[in-house]
């Protein structure tokens, strides 16, 4: 079977719209390796930018500092991570 990207629309509690897209399994493994420490703990300074770069496709090119609040950054990147892991 060939990889077919799936997308999901997401609206934050702040009312902003985002589109998530999953990645091939090899890229997901790479993201997990880069975004966690040796014990598997997620490192925000690494994982959040990876979610914004590879999973959040609309708006494209977001950085952590473009979010007005930590709460929305955390909400969006957590939702993107959940989508990456489950496809839902």
PyMOL Python script that loads the backbone (N, CA, C, O; Angstrom):
from pymol import cmd

cmd.read_pdbstr("""\
ATOM      1  N   UNK A   1       0.828  -1.190   0.000  1.00  0.00           N
ATOM      2  CA  UNK A   1       0.000   0.000   0.000  1.00  0.00           C
ATOM      3  C   UNK A   1       0.868   1.248   0.000  1.00  0.00           C
ATOM      4  O   UNK A   1       1.896   1.300   0.675  1.00  0.00           O
ATOM      5  N   UNK A   2       0.468   2.212  -0.729  1.00  0.00           N
ATOM      6  CA  UNK A   2       1.190   3.480  -0.779  1.00  0.00           C
ATOM      7  C   UNK A   2       0.611   4.452   0.244  1.00  0.00           C
ATOM      8  O   UNK A   2      -0.585   4.422   0.536  1.00  0.00           O
ATOM      9  N   UNK A   3       1.449   5.292   0.769  1.00  0.00           N
ATOM     10  CA  UNK A   3       1.012   6.306   1.733  1.00  0.00           C
ATOM     11  C   UNK A   3       0.109   7.323   1.051  1.00  0.00           C
ATOM     12  O   UNK A   3       0.444   7.858  -0.005  1.00  0.00           O
ATOM     13  N   UNK A   4      -1.030   7.581   1.660  1.00  0.00           N
ATOM     14  CA  UNK A   4      -1.961   8.603   1.177  1.00  0.00           C
ATOM     15  C   UNK A   4      -2.204   9.570   2.331  1.00  0.00           C
ATOM     16  O   UNK A   4      -2.813   9.188   3.330  1.00  0.00           O
ATOM     17  N   UNK A   5      -1.744  10.810   2.215  1.00  0.00           N
ATOM     18  CA  UNK A   5      -1.900  11.764   3.309  1.00  0.00           C
ATOM     19  C   UNK A   5      -3.372  12.020   3.633  1.00  0.00           C
ATOM     20  O   UNK A   5      -4.222  12.101   2.746  1.00  0.00           O
ATOM     21  N   UNK A   6      -3.641  12.142   4.920  1.00  0.00           N
ATOM     22  CA  UNK A   6      -4.966  12.514   5.407  1.00  0.00           C
ATOM     23  C   UNK A   6      -4.862  13.897   6.025  1.00  0.00           C
ATOM     24  O   UNK A   6      -3.814  14.280   6.544  1.00  0.00           O
ATOM     25  N   UNK A   7      -5.951  14.639   5.966  1.00  0.00           N
ATOM     26  CA  UNK A   7      -5.975  15.957   6.578  1.00  0.00           C
ATOM     27  C   UNK A   7      -7.118  16.049   7.574  1.00  0.00           C
ATOM     28  O   UNK A   7      -8.058  15.253   7.550  1.00  0.00           O
ATOM     29  N   UNK A   8      -7.014  17.037   8.446  1.00  0.00           N
ATOM     30  CA  UNK A   8      -8.052  17.302   9.442  1.00  0.00           C
ATOM     31  C   UNK A   8      -8.115  18.803   9.658  1.00  0.00           C
ATOM     32  O   UNK A   8      -7.088  19.466   9.803  1.00  0.00           O
ATOM     33  N   UNK A   9      -9.323  19.328   9.678  1.00  0.00           N
ATOM     34  CA  UNK A   9      -9.537  20.738  10.011  1.00  0.00           C
ATOM     35  C   UNK A   9      -9.627  20.849  11.527  1.00  0.00           C
ATOM     36  O   UNK A   9     -10.222  19.996  12.185  1.00  0.00           O
ATOM     37  N   UNK A  10      -9.033  21.906  12.078  1.00  0.00           N
ATOM     38  CA  UNK A  10      -9.040  22.124  13.527  1.00  0.00           C
ATOM     39  C   UNK A  10      -9.292  23.591  13.802  1.00  0.00           C
ATOM     40  O   UNK A  10      -8.673  24.461  13.189  1.00  0.00           O
ATOM     41  N   UNK A  11     -10.210  23.870  14.733  1.00  0.00           N
ATOM     42  CA  UNK A  11     -10.471  25.244  15.163  1.00  0.00           C
ATOM     43  C   UNK A  11     -10.092  25.347  16.636  1.00  0.00           C
ATOM     44  O   UNK A  11     -10.601  24.602  17.474  1.00  0.00           O
ATOM     45  N   UNK A  12      -9.197  26.273  16.939  1.00  0.00           N
ATOM     46  CA  UNK A  12      -8.756  26.448  18.324  1.00  0.00           C
ATOM     47  C   UNK A  12      -9.847  27.129  19.132  1.00  0.00           C
ATOM     48  O   UNK A  12     -10.796  27.678  18.573  1.00  0.00           O
ATOM     49  N   UNK A  13      -9.707  27.091  20.443  1.00  0.00           N
ATOM     50  CA  UNK A  13     -10.682  27.770  21.303  1.00  0.00           C
ATOM     51  C   UNK A  13     -10.628  29.282  21.102  1.00  0.00           C
ATOM     52  O   UNK A  13     -11.569  29.989  21.464  1.00  0.00           O
ATOM     53  N   UNK A  14      -9.534  29.783  20.528  1.00  0.00           N
ATOM     54  CA  UNK A  14      -9.419  31.200  20.195  1.00  0.00           C
ATOM     55  C   UNK A  14     -10.150  31.538  18.898  1.00  0.00           C
ATOM     56  O   UNK A  14     -10.278  32.707  18.533  1.00  0.00           O
ATOM     57  N   UNK A  15     -10.636  30.486  18.197  1.00  0.00           N
ATOM     58  CA  UNK A  15     -11.379  30.688  16.969  1.00  0.00           C
ATOM     59  C   UNK A  15     -10.534  30.693  15.702  1.00  0.00           C
ATOM     60  O   UNK A  15     -11.030  31.049  14.633  1.00  0.00           O
ATOM     61  N   UNK A  16      -9.282  30.310  15.804  1.00  0.00           N
ATOM     62  CA  UNK A  16      -8.396  30.271  14.631  1.00  0.00           C
ATOM     63  C   UNK A  16      -8.459  28.898  13.967  1.00  0.00           C
ATOM     64  O   UNK A  16      -8.534  27.872  14.643  1.00  0.00           O
ATOM     65  N   UNK A  17      -8.426  28.894  12.638  1.00  0.00           N
ATOM     66  CA  UNK A  17      -8.526  27.661  11.860  1.00  0.00           C
ATOM     67  C   UNK A  17      -7.154  27.157  11.437  1.00  0.00           C
ATOM     68  O   UNK A  17      -6.274  27.926  11.051  1.00  0.00           O
ATOM     69  N   UNK A  18      -7.001  25.841  11.521  1.00  0.00           N
ATOM     70  CA  UNK A  18      -5.763  25.175  11.141  1.00  0.00           C
ATOM     71  C   UNK A  18      -6.103  23.920  10.349  1.00  0.00           C
ATOM     72  O   UNK A  18      -7.183  23.352  10.512  1.00  0.00           O
ATOM     73  N   UNK A  19      -5.194  23.496   9.503  1.00  0.00           N
ATOM     74  CA  UNK A  19      -5.329  22.218   8.816  1.00  0.00           C
ATOM     75  C   UNK A  19      -4.106  21.382   9.143  1.00  0.00           C
ATOM     76  O   UNK A  19      -2.968  21.830   9.002  1.00  0.00           O
ATOM     77  N   UNK A  20      -4.362  20.157   9.584  1.00  0.00           N
ATOM     78  CA  UNK A  20      -3.302  19.202   9.882  1.00  0.00           C
ATOM     79  C   UNK A  20      -3.212  18.195   8.740  1.00  0.00           C
ATOM     80  O   UNK A  20      -4.213  17.874   8.099  1.00  0.00           O
ATOM     81  N   UNK A  21      -2.002  17.702   8.496  1.00  0.00           N
ATOM     82  CA  UNK A  21      -1.793  16.635   7.517  1.00  0.00           C
ATOM     83  C   UNK A  21      -0.806  15.648   8.106  1.00  0.00           C
ATOM     84  O   UNK A  21       0.225  16.036   8.655  1.00  0.00           O
ATOM     85  N   UNK A  22      -1.130  14.360   7.986  1.00  0.00           N
ATOM     86  CA  UNK A  22      -0.200  13.375   8.536  1.00  0.00           C
ATOM     87  C   UNK A  22       0.993  13.179   7.603  1.00  0.00           C
ATOM     88  O   UNK A  22       1.016  13.689   6.483  1.00  0.00           O
ATOM     89  N   UNK A  23       1.961  12.444   8.079  1.00  0.00           N
ATOM     90  CA  UNK A  23       3.210  12.225   7.341  1.00  0.00           C
ATOM     91  C   UNK A  23       3.447  10.721   7.230  1.00  0.00           C
ATOM     92  O   UNK A  23       2.834   9.950   7.968  1.00  0.00           O
ATOM     93  N   UNK A  24       4.322  10.291   6.324  1.00  0.00           N
ATOM     94  CA  UNK A  24       4.645   8.859   6.239  1.00  0.00           C
ATOM     95  C   UNK A  24       5.249   8.349   7.555  1.00  0.00           C
ATOM     96  O   UNK A  24       5.803   9.121   8.338  1.00  0.00           O
ATOM     97  N   UNK A  25       5.132   7.049   7.777  1.00  0.00           N
ATOM     98  CA  UNK A  25       5.622   6.453   9.024  1.00  0.00           C
ATOM     99  C   UNK A  25       7.099   6.738   9.279  1.00  0.00           C
ATOM    100  O   UNK A  25       7.496   6.948  10.425  1.00  0.00           O
ATOM    101  N   UNK A  26       7.909   6.747   8.235  1.00  0.00           N
ATOM    102  CA  UNK A  26       9.334   7.007   8.429  1.00  0.00           C
ATOM    103  C   UNK A  26       9.567   8.428   8.949  1.00  0.00           C
ATOM    104  O   UNK A  26      10.445   8.642   9.784  1.00  0.00           O
ATOM    105  N   UNK A  27       8.793   9.392   8.464  1.00  0.00           N
ATOM    106  CA  UNK A  27       8.906  10.772   8.924  1.00  0.00           C
ATOM    107  C   UNK A  27       8.378  10.883  10.348  1.00  0.00           C
ATOM    108  O   UNK A  27       8.947  11.606  11.166  1.00  0.00           O
ATOM    109  N   UNK A  28       7.284  10.166  10.654  1.00  0.00           N
ATOM    110  CA  UNK A  28       6.754  10.191  12.012  1.00  0.00           C
ATOM    111  C   UNK A  28       7.794   9.658  13.000  1.00  0.00           C
ATOM    112  O   UNK A  28       7.974  10.225  14.077  1.00  0.00           O
ATOM    113  N   UNK A  29       8.468   8.584  12.640  1.00  0.00           N
ATOM    114  CA  UNK A  29       9.510   8.030  13.507  1.00  0.00           C
ATOM    115  C   UNK A  29      10.631   9.048  13.719  1.00  0.00           C
ATOM    116  O   UNK A  29      11.140   9.204  14.829  1.00  0.00           O
ATOM    117  N   UNK A  30      11.004   9.731  12.647  1.00  0.00           N
ATOM    118  CA  UNK A  30      12.049  10.751  12.733  1.00  0.00           C
ATOM    119  C   UNK A  30      11.615  11.890  13.663  1.00  0.00           C
ATOM    120  O   UNK A  30      12.402  12.358  14.486  1.00  0.00           O
ATOM    121  N   UNK A  31      10.362  12.329  13.528  1.00  0.00           N
ATOM    122  CA  UNK A  31       9.835  13.396  14.386  1.00  0.00           C
ATOM    123  C   UNK A  31       9.854  12.959  15.845  1.00  0.00           C
ATOM    124  O   UNK A  31      10.270  13.720  16.719  1.00  0.00           O
ATOM    125  N   UNK A  32       9.406  11.740  16.110  1.00  0.00           N
ATOM    126  CA  UNK A  32       9.400  11.245  17.495  1.00  0.00           C
ATOM    127  C   UNK A  32      10.808  11.157  18.061  1.00  0.00           C
ATOM    128  O   UNK A  32      11.030  11.486  19.226  1.00  0.00           O
ATOM    129  N   UNK A  33      11.759  10.716  17.247  1.00  0.00           N
ATOM    130  CA  UNK A  33      13.147  10.638  17.707  1.00  0.00           C
ATOM    131  C   UNK A  33      13.711  12.020  18.019  1.00  0.00           C
ATOM    132  O   UNK A  33      14.407  12.193  19.020  1.00  0.00           O
ATOM    133  N   UNK A  34      13.419  12.995  17.178  1.00  0.00           N
ATOM    134  CA  UNK A  34      13.939  14.352  17.374  1.00  0.00           C
ATOM    135  C   UNK A  34      13.249  15.091  18.513  1.00  0.00           C
ATOM    136  O   UNK A  34      13.864  15.920  19.183  1.00  0.00           O
ATOM    137  N   UNK A  35      11.967  14.791  18.733  1.00  0.00           N
ATOM    138  CA  UNK A  35      11.178  15.568  19.694  1.00  0.00           C
ATOM    139  C   UNK A  35      11.112  15.011  21.095  1.00  0.00           C
ATOM    140  O   UNK A  35      10.428  15.572  21.951  1.00  0.00           O
ATOM    141  N   UNK A  36      11.825  13.897  21.353  1.00  0.00           N
ATOM    142  CA  UNK A  36      11.796  13.307  22.687  1.00  0.00           C
ATOM    143  C   UNK A  36      13.213  13.099  23.214  1.00  0.00           C
ATOM    144  O   UNK A  36      14.180  13.039  22.454  1.00  0.00           O
ATOM    145  N   UNK A  37      13.304  12.992  24.531  1.00  0.00           N
ATOM    146  CA  UNK A  37      14.614  12.717  25.121  1.00  0.00           C
ATOM    147  C   UNK A  37      14.878  11.211  25.134  1.00  0.00           C
ATOM    148  O   UNK A  37      14.081  10.442  24.596  1.00  0.00           O
ATOM    149  N   UNK A  38      15.968  10.790  25.732  1.00  0.00           N
ATOM    150  CA  UNK A  38      16.348   9.375  25.714  1.00  0.00           C
ATOM    151  C   UNK A  38      15.377   8.484  26.488  1.00  0.00           C
ATOM    152  O   UNK A  38      15.389   7.264  26.329  1.00  0.00           O
ATOM    153  N   UNK A  39      14.537   9.093  27.323  1.00  0.00           N
ATOM    154  CA  UNK A  39      13.529   8.340  28.078  1.00  0.00           C
ATOM    155  C   UNK A  39      12.151   8.410  27.432  1.00  0.00           C
ATOM    156  O   UNK A  39      11.181   7.896  27.989  1.00  0.00           O
ATOM    157  N   UNK A  40      12.055   9.039  26.269  1.00  0.00           N
ATOM    158  CA  UNK A  40      10.777   9.136  25.577  1.00  0.00           C
ATOM    159  C   UNK A  40       9.920  10.312  26.002  1.00  0.00           C
ATOM    160  O   UNK A  40       8.773  10.429  25.570  1.00  0.00           O
ATOM    161  N   UNK A  41      10.459  11.192  26.848  1.00  0.00           N
ATOM    162  CA  UNK A  41       9.708  12.362  27.294  1.00  0.00           C
ATOM    163  C   UNK A  41       9.706  13.417  26.188  1.00  0.00           C
ATOM    164  O   UNK A  41      10.747  13.729  25.611  1.00  0.00           O
ATOM    165  N   UNK A  42       8.527  13.959  25.904  1.00  0.00           N
ATOM    166  CA  UNK A  42       8.401  14.988  24.870  1.00  0.00           C
ATOM    167  C   UNK A  42       9.079  16.270  25.340  1.00  0.00           C
ATOM    168  O   UNK A  42       8.881  16.718  26.470  1.00  0.00           O
ATOM    169  N   UNK A  43       9.873  16.845  24.459  1.00  0.00           N
ATOM    170  CA  UNK A  43      10.553  18.110  24.735  1.00  0.00           C
ATOM    171  C   UNK A  43       9.866  19.201  23.912  1.00  0.00           C
ATOM    172  O   UNK A  43       9.942  19.202  22.683  1.00  0.00           O
ATOM    173  N   UNK A  44       9.197  20.125  24.598  1.00  0.00           N
ATOM    174  CA  UNK A  44       8.423  21.160  23.905  1.00  0.00           C
ATOM    175  C   UNK A  44       9.261  21.969  22.924  1.00  0.00           C
ATOM    176  O   UNK A  44       8.797  22.282  21.828  1.00  0.00           O
ATOM    177  N   UNK A  45      10.485  22.309  23.302  1.00  0.00           N
ATOM    178  CA  UNK A  45      11.303  23.156  22.435  1.00  0.00           C
ATOM    179  C   UNK A  45      11.672  22.455  21.132  1.00  0.00           C
ATOM    180  O   UNK A  45      12.050  23.106  20.158  1.00  0.00           O
ATOM    181  N   UNK A  46      11.565  21.152  21.114  1.00  0.00           N
ATOM    182  CA  UNK A  46      11.842  20.403  19.890  1.00  0.00           C
ATOM    183  C   UNK A  46      10.560  19.955  19.191  1.00  0.00           C
ATOM    184  O   UNK A  46      10.436  20.076  17.973  1.00  0.00           O
ATOM    185  N   UNK A  47       9.598  19.431  19.977  1.00  0.00           N
ATOM    186  CA  UNK A  47       8.406  18.839  19.378  1.00  0.00           C
ATOM    187  C   UNK A  47       7.460  19.880  18.795  1.00  0.00           C
ATOM    188  O   UNK A  47       6.916  19.675  17.709  1.00  0.00           O
ATOM    189  N   UNK A  48       7.256  20.985  19.489  1.00  0.00           N
ATOM    190  CA  UNK A  48       6.327  21.997  18.986  1.00  0.00           C
ATOM    191  C   UNK A  48       6.730  22.517  17.603  1.00  0.00           C
ATOM    192  O   UNK A  48       5.886  22.563  16.708  1.00  0.00           O
ATOM    193  N   UNK A  49       7.995  22.912  17.400  1.00  0.00           N
ATOM    194  CA  UNK A  49       8.380  23.349  16.061  1.00  0.00           C
ATOM    195  C   UNK A  49       8.224  22.254  15.004  1.00  0.00           C
ATOM    196  O   UNK A  49       7.896  22.551  13.855  1.00  0.00           O
ATOM    197  N   UNK A  50       8.454  20.999  15.377  1.00  0.00           N
ATOM    198  CA  UNK A  50       8.285  19.897  14.434  1.00  0.00           C
ATOM    199  C   UNK A  50       6.822  19.740  14.026  1.00  0.00           C
ATOM    200  O   UNK A  50       6.524  19.471  12.862  1.00  0.00           O
ATOM    201  N   UNK A  51       5.906  19.910  14.988  1.00  0.00           N
ATOM    202  CA  UNK A  51       4.473  19.840  14.670  1.00  0.00           C
ATOM    203  C   UNK A  51       4.090  20.979  13.728  1.00  0.00           C
ATOM    204  O   UNK A  51       3.352  20.775  12.765  1.00  0.00           O
ATOM    205  N   UNK A  52       4.594  22.175  14.010  1.00  0.00           N
ATOM    206  CA  UNK A  52       4.264  23.330  13.170  1.00  0.00           C
ATOM    207  C   UNK A  52       4.862  23.198  11.773  1.00  0.00           C
ATOM    208  O   UNK A  52       4.268  23.656  10.796  1.00  0.00           O
ATOM    209  N   UNK A  53       6.021  22.582  11.676  1.00  0.00           N
ATOM    210  CA  UNK A  53       6.675  22.440  10.374  1.00  0.00           C
ATOM    211  C   UNK A  53       6.087  21.312   9.528  1.00  0.00           C
ATOM    212  O   UNK A  53       5.892  21.475   8.324  1.00  0.00           O
ATOM    213  N   UNK A  54       5.806  20.175  10.152  1.00  0.00           N
ATOM    214  CA  UNK A  54       5.454  18.991   9.378  1.00  0.00           C
ATOM    215  C   UNK A  54       3.977  18.607   9.412  1.00  0.00           C
ATOM    216  O   UNK A  54       3.510  17.923   8.501  1.00  0.00           O
ATOM    217  N   UNK A  55       3.232  19.019  10.424  1.00  0.00           N
ATOM    218  CA  UNK A  55       1.839  18.567  10.561  1.00  0.00           C
ATOM    219  C   UNK A  55       0.848  19.699  10.317  1.00  0.00           C
ATOM    220  O   UNK A  55      -0.169  19.487   9.658  1.00  0.00           O
ATOM    221  N   UNK A  56       1.118  20.887  10.830  1.00  0.00           N
ATOM    222  CA  UNK A  56       0.230  22.030  10.595  1.00  0.00           C
ATOM    223  C   UNK A  56       0.575  22.598   9.217  1.00  0.00           C
ATOM    224  O   UNK A  56       1.624  23.217   9.036  1.00  0.00           O
ATOM    225  N   UNK A  57      -0.317  22.382   8.255  1.00  0.00           N
ATOM    226  CA  UNK A  57      -0.016  22.806   6.887  1.00  0.00           C
ATOM    227  C   UNK A  57      -0.735  24.095   6.490  1.00  0.00           C
ATOM    228  O   UNK A  57      -0.346  24.747   5.521  1.00  0.00           O
ATOM    229  N   UNK A  58      -1.778  24.464   7.230  1.00  0.00           N
ATOM    230  CA  UNK A  58      -2.480  25.737   7.000  1.00  0.00           C
ATOM    231  C   UNK A  58      -2.784  26.328   8.365  1.00  0.00           C
ATOM    232  O   UNK A  58      -3.459  25.687   9.171  1.00  0.00           O
ATOM    233  N   UNK A  59      -2.303  27.532   8.647  1.00  0.00           N
ATOM    234  CA  UNK A  59      -1.393  28.320   7.830  1.00  0.00           C
ATOM    235  C   UNK A  59      -0.004  27.691   7.821  1.00  0.00           C
ATOM    236  O   UNK A  59       0.428  27.082   8.800  1.00  0.00           O
ATOM    237  N   UNK A  60       0.666  27.847   6.721  1.00  0.00           N
ATOM    238  CA  UNK A  60       1.967  27.244   6.506  1.00  0.00           C
ATOM    239  C   UNK A  60       3.072  28.116   7.106  1.00  0.00           C
ATOM    240  O   UNK A  60       2.978  29.343   7.094  1.00  0.00           O
ATOM    241  N   UNK A  61       4.107  27.478   7.626  1.00  0.00           N
ATOM    242  CA  UNK A  61       5.287  28.203   8.083  1.00  0.00           C
ATOM    243  C   UNK A  61       5.157  28.879   9.435  1.00  0.00           C
ATOM    244  O   UNK A  61       5.903  29.813   9.728  1.00  0.00           O
ATOM    245  N   UNK A  62       4.223  28.427  10.269  1.00  0.00           N
ATOM    246  CA  UNK A  62       4.071  29.026  11.598  1.00  0.00           C
ATOM    247  C   UNK A  62       5.289  28.744  12.473  1.00  0.00           C
ATOM    248  O   UNK A  62       5.941  27.706  12.348  1.00  0.00           O
ATOM    249  N   UNK A  63       5.577  29.684  13.354  1.00  0.00           N
ATOM    250  CA  UNK A  63       6.598  29.468  14.375  1.00  0.00           C
ATOM    251  C   UNK A  63       5.939  29.592  15.740  1.00  0.00           C
ATOM    252  O   UNK A  63       4.819  30.091  15.851  1.00  0.00           O
ATOM    253  N   UNK A  64       6.621  29.148  16.760  1.00  0.00           N
ATOM    254  CA  UNK A  64       6.085  29.207  18.116  1.00  0.00           C
ATOM    255  C   UNK A  64       5.764  30.646  18.523  1.00  0.00           C
ATOM    256  O   UNK A  64       4.771  30.888  19.210  1.00  0.00           O
ATOM    257  N   UNK A  65       6.582  31.584  18.112  1.00  0.00           N
ATOM    258  CA  UNK A  65       6.426  32.969  18.546  1.00  0.00           C
ATOM    259  C   UNK A  65       5.300  33.709  17.851  1.00  0.00           C
ATOM    260  O   UNK A  65       4.981  34.834  18.234  1.00  0.00           O
ATOM    261  N   UNK A  66       4.690  33.108  16.840  1.00  0.00           N
ATOM    262  CA  UNK A  66       3.579  33.760  16.162  1.00  0.00           C
ATOM    263  C   UNK A  66       2.261  33.595  16.893  1.00  0.00           C
ATOM    264  O   UNK A  66       1.282  34.258  16.550  1.00  0.00           O
ATOM    265  N   UNK A  67       2.213  32.731  17.887  1.00  0.00           N
ATOM    266  CA  UNK A  67       1.000  32.539  18.679  1.00  0.00           C
ATOM    267  C   UNK A  67       0.925  33.609  19.753  1.00  0.00           C
ATOM    268  O   UNK A  67       1.924  33.929  20.397  1.00  0.00           O
ATOM    269  N   UNK A  68      -0.278  34.163  19.944  1.00  0.00           N
ATOM    270  CA  UNK A  68      -0.449  35.219  20.940  1.00  0.00           C
ATOM    271  C   UNK A  68      -0.303  34.702  22.361  1.00  0.00           C
ATOM    272  O   UNK A  68       0.172  35.418  23.244  1.00  0.00           O
ATOM    273  N   UNK A  69      -0.716  33.444  22.584  1.00  0.00           N
ATOM    274  CA  UNK A  69      -0.646  32.886  23.935  1.00  0.00           C
ATOM    275  C   UNK A  69      -0.013  31.501  23.907  1.00  0.00           C
ATOM    276  O   UNK A  69      -0.061  30.786  22.906  1.00  0.00           O
ATOM    277  N   UNK A  70       0.579  31.152  25.042  1.00  0.00           N
ATOM    278  CA  UNK A  70       1.107  29.802  25.200  1.00  0.00           C
ATOM    279  C   UNK A  70      -0.030  28.794  25.105  1.00  0.00           C
ATOM    280  O   UNK A  70       0.141  27.713  24.542  1.00  0.00           O
ATOM    281  N   UNK A  71      -1.184  29.144  25.652  1.00  0.00           N
ATOM    282  CA  UNK A  71      -2.329  28.236  25.655  1.00  0.00           C
ATOM    283  C   UNK A  71      -2.729  27.793  24.261  1.00  0.00           C
ATOM    284  O   UNK A  71      -2.983  26.610  24.036  1.00  0.00           O
ATOM    285  N   UNK A  72      -2.787  28.732  23.319  1.00  0.00           N
ATOM    286  CA  UNK A  72      -3.170  28.346  21.967  1.00  0.00           C
ATOM    287  C   UNK A  72      -2.060  27.541  21.295  1.00  0.00           C
ATOM    288  O   UNK A  72      -2.342  26.570  20.593  1.00  0.00           O
ATOM    289  N   UNK A  73      -0.818  27.930  21.499  1.00  0.00           N
ATOM    290  CA  UNK A  73       0.307  27.161  20.952  1.00  0.00           C
ATOM    291  C   UNK A  73       0.241  25.726  21.450  1.00  0.00           C
ATOM    292  O   UNK A  73       0.372  24.785  20.668  1.00  0.00           O
ATOM    293  N   UNK A  74       0.041  25.562  22.737  1.00  0.00           N
ATOM    294  CA  UNK A  74      -0.020  24.230  23.328  1.00  0.00           C
ATOM    295  C   UNK A  74      -1.233  23.450  22.812  1.00  0.00           C
ATOM    296  O   UNK A  74      -1.125  22.262  22.506  1.00  0.00           O
ATOM    297  N   UNK A  75      -2.382  24.117  22.717  1.00  0.00           N
ATOM    298  CA  UNK A  75      -3.596  23.465  22.223  1.00  0.00           C
ATOM    299  C   UNK A  75      -3.399  22.961  20.792  1.00  0.00           C
ATOM    300  O   UNK A  75      -3.726  21.813  20.488  1.00  0.00           O
ATOM    301  N   UNK A  76      -2.873  23.806  19.925  1.00  0.00           N
ATOM    302  CA  UNK A  76      -2.706  23.455  18.513  1.00  0.00           C
ATOM    303  C   UNK A  76      -1.661  22.357  18.345  1.00  0.00           C
ATOM    304  O   UNK A  76      -1.897  21.389  17.623  1.00  0.00           O
ATOM    305  N   UNK A  77      -0.523  22.492  18.995  1.00  0.00           N
ATOM    306  CA  UNK A  77       0.530  21.487  18.809  1.00  0.00           C
ATOM    307  C   UNK A  77       0.146  20.154  19.449  1.00  0.00           C
ATOM    308  O   UNK A  77       0.505  19.100  18.925  1.00  0.00           O
ATOM    309  N   UNK A  78      -0.577  20.179  20.573  1.00  0.00           N
ATOM    310  CA  UNK A  78      -1.058  18.924  21.166  1.00  0.00           C
ATOM    311  C   UNK A  78      -2.068  18.240  20.254  1.00  0.00           C
ATOM    312  O   UNK A  78      -2.029  17.021  20.085  1.00  0.00           O
ATOM    313  N   UNK A  79      -2.975  19.025  19.661  1.00  0.00           N
ATOM    314  CA  UNK A  79      -3.958  18.460  18.733  1.00  0.00           C
ATOM    315  C   UNK A  79      -3.265  17.911  17.495  1.00  0.00           C
ATOM    316  O   UNK A  79      -3.652  16.859  16.986  1.00  0.00           O
ATOM    317  N   UNK A  80      -2.250  18.609  17.006  1.00  0.00           N
ATOM    318  CA  UNK A  80      -1.495  18.139  15.843  1.00  0.00           C
ATOM    319  C   UNK A  80      -0.768  16.833  16.172  1.00  0.00           C
ATOM    320  O   UNK A  80      -0.734  15.915  15.353  1.00  0.00           O
ATOM    321  N   UNK A  81      -0.194  16.755  17.355  1.00  0.00           N
ATOM    322  CA  UNK A  81       0.505  15.537  17.773  1.00  0.00           C
ATOM    323  C   UNK A  81      -0.466  14.368  17.884  1.00  0.00           C
ATOM    324  O   UNK A  81      -0.161  13.258  17.449  1.00  0.00           O
ATOM    325  N   UNK A  82      -1.626  14.619  18.463  1.00  0.00           N
ATOM    326  CA  UNK A  82      -2.649  13.586  18.577  1.00  0.00           C
ATOM    327  C   UNK A  82      -3.074  13.095  17.185  1.00  0.00           C
ATOM    328  O   UNK A  82      -3.224  11.893  16.968  1.00  0.00           O
ATOM    329  N   UNK A  83      -3.264  14.022  16.251  1.00  0.00           N
ATOM    330  CA  UNK A  83      -3.620  13.651  14.889  1.00  0.00           C
ATOM    331  C   UNK A  83      -2.500  12.841  14.233  1.00  0.00           C
ATOM    332  O   UNK A  83      -2.763  11.860  13.537  1.00  0.00           O
ATOM    333  N   UNK A  84      -1.273  13.249  14.455  1.00  0.00           N
ATOM    334  CA  UNK A  84      -0.132  12.532  13.902  1.00  0.00           C
ATOM    335  C   UNK A  84      -0.126  11.080  14.379  1.00  0.00           C
ATOM    336  O   UNK A  84       0.102  10.161  13.592  1.00  0.00           O
ATOM    337  N   UNK A  85      -0.376  10.884  15.656  1.00  0.00           N
ATOM    338  CA  UNK A  85      -0.315   9.547  16.259  1.00  0.00           C
ATOM    339  C   UNK A  85      -1.521   8.682  15.904  1.00  0.00           C
ATOM    340  O   UNK A  85      -1.378   7.474  15.715  1.00  0.00           O
ATOM    341  N   UNK A  86      -2.717   9.289  15.811  1.00  0.00           N
ATOM    342  CA  UNK A  86      -3.935   8.494  15.659  1.00  0.00           C
ATOM    343  C   UNK A  86      -4.621   8.637  14.307  1.00  0.00           C
ATOM    344  O   UNK A  86      -5.389   7.764  13.902  1.00  0.00           O
ATOM    345  N   UNK A  87      -4.345   9.739  13.605  1.00  0.00           N
ATOM    346  CA  UNK A  87      -5.053  10.004  12.353  1.00  0.00           C
ATOM    347  C   UNK A  87      -6.461  10.523  12.561  1.00  0.00           C
ATOM    348  O   UNK A  87      -7.250  10.607  11.621  1.00  0.00           O
ATOM    349  N   UNK A  88      -6.773  10.873  13.814  1.00  0.00           N
ATOM    350  CA  UNK A  88      -8.120  11.375  14.155  1.00  0.00           C
ATOM    351  C   UNK A  88      -8.039  12.729  14.811  1.00  0.00           C
ATOM    352  O   UNK A  88      -9.067  13.305  15.166  1.00  0.00           O
TER     353      UNK A  88
END
""", "prot")
cmd.dss("prot")
cmd.show_as("cartoon", "prot")
cmd.util.cbc("prot")
cmd.orient("prot")
